[in-house]
Amino acid sequence: YQRLVRDYLGVELDKGMRITDWSHRPLTPEQEEYALHDVIELKAIYTKMMEDICRSNRLDWIQEEIEASLDPFLYEPDAAHLLEKMHIPFQNPAKIHLLARLCEWRETWAKKMNLPRSYVVSDNTLIECAAIYPQKAEDFQKLRSLSAKFLKNEIGQSLCHFCQQVVSE
């Protein structure tokens, strides 16, 4: 964005606040000012971009691309795609099936809680869970990456129940 503003408008944005903790509320006055200046140039950039697009007769092409990008299905990660990004240390089809289903389970929770996937349960925890292939409640005690406290909360209980359900299918 900084380069876009510089290239289109010749304006250098101050990026000093980008490494601050944006999740902490309320935002500081400095963060608010930074955020304001980070978007204030958007209208001028939009106007210049539209001029360039119209001048090059590409508006129809861009509208097609935008329409295509509005399909919500494009943003639904499937288990196979999520598994591709993981280093899976086993080849057992049943364990891989469990891991794929756990990825789907985590995705549901992440959406429900409006949190990143890794805030619900890490990839490593899902892999470890699939590796031990838990068949009874005591098996979850073997998971090094999950605390007893986590296993007692709503997500932990759901994880245990879901694993046992998938394993018994």
N, C-alpha and C positions, 0 to 999 in steps of 0.2 A: 504494500500500500504506500509506503514511504517513497519508493521509486516511482510508482504511478503518479503520485502527486507532484514529485519533482519533474518528471518527464512531461506531464500535461500542463502543469501550471507554473513550473519554475519555483516552487515553494519547498523549502526544506522543513520537514516536520521534526520536532523535538521528540525523540523516542526514549528519553530517559526514564519514563515511568513504566515502560513495558514490562519490567521485571518485578514490579510490586505485586503484592498479594491482592488480586482482584476479587477473591472470594470473600474477603473480610468486609463486613458492613458495619457502619456506614462507610462509604467511600470518603476519602479525605478530599478537601477542596482541590488539592493538587491533582488527584486522580480524576475528579470531575472535569477540571479544566483540560487535562490531557485527553480525556475521552471526547470532549466537545471539539477540540482542535483536530482530533483524529478523524472526525466525520464531517467537519464543517466545509471541507473542500469538495464533498461528494456532488453537490449540485453543479458546480462549475465543471467538474470532470465529466459528469453525465452529459451536460450540454455539448462539450467538445467531442466526446465519443459519438454522440448521436450525429453530429455534423459529419464526422469522419465516416460513419457507417452509411449514412444517406449518400454522401458524395461517392462512395465506392459501390453503391447499389447492393448492399448486403443486408438490408433490413429484413427481407423475407427469410434469408438464410438464418439470421440470428433469432427471428421469431420461431422458426422451426426448432432450433436448438433449445430455446427456452421452453417451448411446449413439451419437448421430449424430456427435459429435465424435471418437469413437474409431476411425473409419474411416481407416486409414493412407493411403488414396488421396487424402484431402483435403490431405495434407501433401506430396504429390509435385508439385513445381512443373513445369509443362509449359513447353516452349520458347516457345510463344506468349505465355504470361503473363510470362516473363522478358524477352522482346523488347519488350513494351509499356512496360517501365520504362526502356528504353535510348533514347538519342537516336541514331538511325541516319542517317548522312549520305548514304546511297545508296539507290537504288530497285531496283537490279538483282536480279531474283529468285534467280539462282544465288548471289549474295553473301549475300542474306538467308537462303537455305537453309543455306549454310555457317555463318552466324552462329547460326542456330537449333541446328544440330547441335553447334556448339562450346559452346553453353550446356548442352546435354545432357552433353557430354563433361566439362565443368567440374563439373557437378553430381555425376557419378560419382566424380570425384577428390575433391571436397569431402567426400562421404560416406565414401569409403575412408580419407581422412586425418583425418576428424572435425574439419574446419576450415571456417570461413566461406568462401563462394565467392570473395570478393575476395582471400583469402589464397592461393588457388590461382593464379588469374589474374584481373586486373581486367576489368570490362566494357569499358573503353577498349582494352585489349589485344585482346580478342576482336573488337571492332569493327574495329580496325586490321588484324588478321589477315584478317578477311573482306574488307576493302576491297582489300587487295593480292592476294587470291585466289591464294595460293602454290601453284605447280605443281611447283616443284623446290626442293631443299634451300637453294639460294642465295637464294631469295626471302625466306627468313626473316631474312636479314641486313638487309633493308630495314625491319624492324620497329624503330621507335625505342623502343618501350616494353619491349622484351625484351633483356636482356644476353646476351652470348655465353656467359657462365657458366650462365645459366638454360637456354639452348638445349641445353646439354650434360648437364643433370641429367635425372632420370627423367621428371619432369613435362614439361619442355621437349621432350625426345625424343618423348614420347607426343603432345604437341600437334602437333609437326611431322608425325609419322606420320599422325595422325588427319586433319589438314587435307589432306594429299596424298591420303589414301584417299577422303575426301568429294569432293574436286575431281575425282578420276578416275572417280567413279561415273557 
